[in-house]
């Protein structure tokens, strides 16, 4: 989970172009995505240190076959 500070509204400052507001919004979204990707990588590293894979920890998705979660884990 990522804690991001509250961001100001997209209203441009006096005389500023509205495109600057959109650029700032895009930069915030890009930074949030980069932070989430970094945290997900840390989780993968931690799981790897424990000798686990993400498939063993993540809950099953609706499209996963039910037998997948009933079989024993190798190892």
Residue pairs with C-beta under 8 A, 6 or more apart in sequence:
1 39
2 32
2 35
2 36
2 39
4 28
4 32
4 35
7 28
10 21
10 22
10 24
10 25
11 21
12 18
12 20
12 21
43 54
44 54
47 53
47 54
47 57
56 73
60 68
60 69
